[in-house]
Structure formats: C-alpha cells, structure tokens
Amino acid sequence: MYKGRRILAVITARGGSKGLPGKNIKPLLGKPLIVWTIEKALESACLDRVVVSTDSDEIAAVAKRHSAEVPFKRPKRLSGDRVGSYDVVAHAIEYLARKGDVFDYVALLEPTSPLRKKGDIDRAIMKLVDDEKRADSLVSFGQVTLEHPAVIKKLSSGGFMVSYVKNPEKATGRQGYSPAYFPYGVIYITKISSFYRYQGFYQPRTIPYFVERWQCYEVDDMYDLMAIETILSYRKDDVE
C-alpha cells in the first residue's frame, strides 16, 4: 500500500511461447526467468499482493516454490498467443474481487523484462500515485537508439525498400532525430477505474517511467536471453 492506495501486481506467464519454448522458466544465471520478476515484486514495499497468472502447471509450480501466489489457473480462452494483456489482467482483478479482495491500482510485471533496478517498482508506483490528480497510468519506456522510426523501412508491393512512416524526419546522424521511445515491460501501472475505461494501460493521461539503456531488452528468443545474461553478469549489483 502507498498513501492508502491498495495495489495489485499481476505477473503474466503463459506456457505456450513460440519464439522460445518454455522461456518463462528458462534458466538465467541460475534462476528461472520468471523468478527475477517474482523476487523484485516481493521486495516491493508498495505492492499489497503479487499474483502469477499462468495456464502452465510447470510455471505455477516454479512460482509457488519462490513464494509467489498462484490463486487460479488461467482459463484456456486466455491462453492463446493472440490474447492481449488487458483480458488477462482483467481476469485476475475480477477473480480476486469475487473473493472480496479489491484494489485501487493494478501493475503488470512482465517476466520477459528481468532487468529491473533495485527500487524500480516502488519508484514507478510512487511517481504515479503522487501525480494521481493529473495522471491515470504509467508505462516504462526506454529511448530508441538504432531502430528509430525515421530510419525503419518496409518492403513495398513493388519489391522496393521504402520508409515505414510517412514524411520521416531528415537528419545527418541518429543523434539528430527527435527522441523516440519504446515501452519495455519493467512496469505498467494504472488506476483500475481507468484501466477498464480505456481497456488497457495506454491512456490519454499516461506518464513515462524512463529506464536506462541497459534495461531495454526483453526475452523473445534465445539471442535475447543470451544478451540479457551477459548484461546481468555486469550489472548484477544494480539488480540484486
């Protein structure tokens, strides 16, 4: 709890990854990937409850062994690779509400983004709650470096490479472009009332929580996992 606001964290981890099968429990420096997120969530002084939403018995067992709550098994209708975070998080909120546990805010913590600094979760929560008269949600962002929208191309119907965006900026080097940002799964948090109103975490009054360059990685395939493992070996003191 922070300033009287009850805050739920939902860690989403389905079992059917196609890019890297079993990625949520792949070992990362001796710990299953999801455990890095569970540990950070349980360290938080602001979160009132941390639950894991999964359709996998194996993931559930790993989560429970590391002190996370798994109060339900995610239904099959929410287990496909095309199911969005909104439906999964809403299911968790509503399941707990039926049990009499009601919250003011909900945070989504993605296990595929394990590069959280000590205190990231609480700093993000405090930033949003402290500014709750002006803002309704907060998303973690990292600045785009190489893959700037002005540089990205696509293949035209004629087979030629063309700009991905209309009227891209002109610059002599990537430092000349206006800053662009990509959302990383360090934390998403919102008032539950506005979560339902806008059906997600991206809302008209969303504020950023900026993460450092080395945190701008998510696990989607084996190459991501290898890169994150290397980063963690150098930045472990920042994370643990």
C-alpha positions in Angstrom: 0.0 0.0 0.0 1.1 3.5 -0.7 -0.7 6.6 0.5 -3.7 4.5 1.3 -4.0 3.0 -2.2 -4.2 -0.8 -2.5 -2.0 -2.0 -5.3 -2.1 -5.4 -7.0 0.7 -6.8 -9.2 0.0 -9.4 -11.9 2.8 -11.3 -13.4 1.7 -12.8 -16.7 3.4 -16.0 -17.8 1.7 -18.3 -20.3 3.3 -21.6 -21.2 3.0 -21.7 -25.0 5.7 -19.4 -26.2 6.6 -20.0 -29.9 9.7 -17.8 -30.2 11.5 -19.6 -27.3 9.5 -22.6 -25.9 9.4 -22.6 -22.1 11.0 -19.2 -21.9 9.4 -18.1 -18.7 11.2 -20.8 -16.8 14.4 -20.9 -18.8 17.4 -20.6 -16.5 19.0 -17.2 -16.3 22.2 -17.0 -14.2 21.0 -20.0 -12.2 17.4 -18.9 -11.7 14.2 -19.5 -13.8 13.5 -16.3 -15.8 10.2 -15.6 -14.0 11.9 -15.7 -10.6 13.8 -12.5 -11.3 10.4 -10.7 -11.6 8.8 -12.5 -8.6 11.7 -11.6 -6.4 11.6 -7.9 -7.3 7.8 -7.8 -6.8 8.1 -9.4 -3.4 10.7 -6.9 -2.4 8.3 -4.0 -3.1 7.1 -2.0 -0.1 4.2 -0.6 -2.1 2.5 -3.7 -3.5 -0.2 -5.3 -1.4 -0.5 -8.6 -3.3 1.5 -10.3 -6.1 -0.1 -13.0 -8.2 1.0 -15.0 -11.1 -1.4 -15.6 -14.0 -0.5 -18.7 -16.0 -2.0 -21.6 -17.9 1.0 -23.8 -17.1 1.2 -26.2 -14.2 5.0 -26.2 -14.5 5.2 -22.4 -14.4 2.8 -22.4 -11.4 4.9 -24.9 -9.5 8.1 -22.8 -10.1 6.3 -19.6 -9.0 4.9 -21.2 -5.8 8.4 -22.6 -4.9 9.6 -19.0 -5.0 6.8 -17.7 -2.7 4.5 -16.2 -5.4 0.8 -16.6 -5.2 -0.9 -18.6 -8.0 -4.6 -18.4 -6.8 -6.0 -19.7 -10.1 -5.1 -21.4 -13.3 -5.7 -19.1 -16.3 -8.6 -20.4 -18.4 -7.9 -21.8 -21.9 -9.7 -18.9 -23.6 -7.0 -16.6 -22.2 -4.1 -18.9 -23.1 -3.6 -18.2 -26.8 -0.8 -16.2 -28.3 -3.2 -13.6 -29.6 -4.8 -12.9 -26.2 -3.9 -9.4 -25.0 -2.7 -8.3 -21.6 -5.9 -6.4 -21.0 -8.0 -9.6 -20.8 -5.5 -11.5 -18.7 -5.1 -8.7 -16.2 -8.8 -8.0 -16.1 -9.4 -11.7 -15.4 -7.1 -11.6 -12.4 -8.7 -8.4 -11.0 -12.2 -9.8 -11.3 -11.2 -13.2 -9.8 -9.8 -11.6 -6.7 -12.7 -9.1 -6.5 -15.1 -12.1 -6.4 -13.1 -13.3 -3.4 -13.6 -9.9 -1.7 -10.1 -8.5 -2.4 -10.4 -5.1 -4.2 -7.6 -2.8 -5.3 -7.2 0.8 -6.4 -4.3 0.2 -8.8 -3.0 -2.7 -10.8 0.6 -3.2 -12.0 1.6 -5.6 -14.8 5.1 -7.0 -14.4 6.3 -9.0 -17.4 8.7 -11.8 -16.6 10.4 -11.3 -20.0 11.8 -8.0 -18.8 14.0 -9.0 -15.9 16.4 -6.0 -16.0 14.8 -4.1 -13.1 17.0 -2.0 -10.9 16.5 -2.1 -7.1 13.5 0.1 -6.3 12.2 0.5 -9.9 8.8 -0.9 -9.0 8.3 1.3 -5.9 9.7 4.4 -7.6 7.2 3.9 -10.5 4.3 3.4 -8.2 5.2 6.5 -6.1 5.6 8.6 -9.3 2.0 7.7 -10.5 0.2 7.9 -7.1 1.9 11.2 -6.2 0.6 12.6 -9.5 -2.8 10.9 -9.5 -4.7 14.1 -9.9 -3.1 14.6 -13.2 -2.2 11.1 -14.4 -4.1 7.8 -14.6 -1.4 5.4 -15.8 2.3 4.9 -16.1 4.4 2.8 -18.5 8.2 2.1 -18.5 9.9 3.4 -21.6 13.5 3.3 -23.0 14.8 5.6 -25.6 15.2 4.1 -29.1 18.7 4.2 -30.3 19.4 2.3 -33.5 15.9 1.5 -34.7 14.5 5.0 -34.9 11.1 5.3 -36.7 12.7 7.7 -39.2 15.2 5.1 -40.3 13.0 2.0 -40.3 12.0 0.7 -43.8 9.4 -1.7 -45.2 9.0 -3.6 -48.4 6.6 -2.0 -50.9 4.3 -4.0 -53.1 6.7 -3.4 -56.0 9.6 -5.0 -54.0 11.4 -1.8 -53.1 12.5 -0.6 -49.7 10.5 2.5 -48.6 10.1 4.4 -45.4 8.0 2.8 -42.8 6.5 6.1 -41.7 5.1 8.9 -43.9 7.3 12.0 -44.2 10.2 10.8 -42.0 12.5 13.3 -40.3 15.7 14.2 -42.0 18.9 14.1 -40.1 22.6 13.6 -40.8 23.0 11.1 -38.0 20.8 9.2 -35.5 21.6 11.8 -32.8 19.8 14.4 -34.9 16.4 12.8 -34.7 13.9 13.8 -32.1 13.8 11.3 -29.2 11.6 8.2 -29.7 10.7 5.7 -27.0 9.7 2.1 -26.8 7.7 0.5 -24.0 9.5 -2.2 -22.0 7.9 -4.5 -19.5 9.7 -3.2 -16.4 6.3 -2.0 -15.2 2.9 -0.9 -16.4 0.6 0.5 -13.7 -2.8 2.1 -13.8 -5.8 3.1 -11.7 -8.2 0.2 -12.1 -11.1 2.5 -13.0 -9.3 3.9 -16.0 -7.9 0.5 -16.9 -11.4 -0.6 -17.6 -12.4 2.7 -19.2 -9.6 2.6 -21.8 -9.2 -1.1 -21.8 -5.5 -1.1 -21.3 -2.5 0.7 -19.8 -2.1 3.2 -22.7 -4.4 6.1 -21.9 -4.8 9.8 -22.6 -3.1 10.6 -19.3 -0.2 8.1 -19.4 3.1 9.3 -17.9 6.5 7.7 -18.5 8.9 5.9 -16.2 12.2 6.0 -18.1 14.6 3.1 -17.8 18.3 3.1 -18.7 19.8 1.8 -22.0 21.0 -1.5 -20.5 17.4 -2.3 -19.3 16.0 -2.0 -22.8 15.8 -5.8 -23.6 13.0 -8.3 -23.5 13.2 -12.1 -23.9 11.6 -13.2 -27.1 14.2 -15.7 -28.4 17.5 -17.3 -27.4 19.5 -14.4 -28.6 17.7 -12.0 -26.2 18.3 -14.4 -23.4 22.0 -14.6 -24.2 22.2 -10.8 -24.3 20.4 -10.3 -21.0 22.5 -12.9 -19.3 25.6 -11.0 -20.4 24.2 -7.7 -19.2 23.2 -9.2 -15.8 26.7 -10.6 -15.3 28.0 -7.0 -15.5 25.0 -5.2 -13.8 24.1 -7.8 -11.2 24.7 -5.3 -8.3 22.2 -2.9 -9.8 19.5 -5.6 -10.0 20.0 -7.8 -6.9 
